[in-house]
Amino acid sequence: MPSMTQRRCENCGGTFEARTADVKRGWARFCSKSCKAIKQEKRTGQHAAHKACCTQDDGYDRDMDAAGHPFASGYFGHGQE
């Protein structure tokens, strides 16, 4: 059984147990993947920037990408016209 250490989440402040080896590596900073994602989004703003970019009318047909892709499971794009 690995050695465990009590930690406090850098996002929500909750306590959790992490492997001591992970703590020594500088890991085990968050209690969950969602807390890590929230903290990362606050730091980088990457997801918000992506959403803002993709809502613009840039000429890219997202409906055809989903329905017309050769590996899509939709009706279009499979020679079934």
C-alpha positions in Angstrom: 0.0 0.0 0.0 1.5 3.4 -1.0 2.1 6.1 1.6 -0.6 8.7 1.6 -0.5 12.4 2.5 -3.4 14.8 3.4 -3.6 17.7 0.9 -5.8 20.8 0.5 -7.2 21.4 -3.0 -5.9 24.6 -4.6 -9.2 25.4 -6.2 -12.0 24.5 -3.8 -10.0 24.2 -0.5 -11.3 20.7 0.2 -9.1 18.1 1.7 -8.1 14.8 0.0 -5.5 12.1 0.3 -2.8 11.8 -2.3 0.1 9.5 -2.8 3.3 10.9 -1.1 5.3 10.1 -4.2 3.0 12.3 -6.3 3.3 15.1 -3.7 7.1 14.9 -4.0 6.8 15.2 -7.8 4.8 18.4 -7.4 1.5 16.7 -8.4 -1.5 16.2 -6.3 -2.5 19.9 -6.2 -6.3 19.3 -6.9 -8.9 17.0 -5.5 -10.4 16.2 -8.9 -10.0 16.7 -12.6 -12.9 19.3 -12.6 -11.2 21.4 -9.9 -8.0 21.3 -12.0 -9.9 22.4 -15.1 -11.6 25.2 -13.3 -8.3 26.6 -12.0 -6.6 26.2 -15.4 -9.5 28.0 -17.2 -9.2 30.9 -14.7 -5.4 31.1 -15.4 -5.5 30.7 -19.2 -9.0 31.5 -20.5 -8.4 29.0 -23.3 -11.8 27.5 -23.3 -13.6 30.9 -23.4 -11.4 32.0 -26.2 -12.2 28.8 -28.1 -15.9 29.2 -27.7 -15.7 32.9 -28.8 -13.8 31.9 -31.9 -16.1 29.1 -32.9 -19.3 31.1 -32.5 -18.2 33.5 -35.2 -19.4 33.1 -38.8 -16.0 32.1 -40.3 -17.5 30.2 -43.3 -16.9 26.8 -41.6 -19.9 24.6 -41.9 -20.0 22.7 -38.6 -23.2 20.8 -39.6 -21.5 19.4 -42.6 -18.5 18.5 -40.6 -20.6 16.3 -38.3 -22.9 14.9 -40.9 -20.6 14.8 -43.9 -17.5 13.3 -42.4 -16.7 9.9 -43.9 -16.7 8.3 -40.4 -19.8 10.1 -39.1 -22.8 8.0 -38.2 -25.2 10.4 -39.9 -27.1 9.8 -43.2 -25.2 12.3 -45.3 -21.8 11.6 -46.8 -22.2 7.8 -47.1 -23.4 7.5 -50.7 -27.0 7.0 -49.5 -28.6 9.9 -51.4 
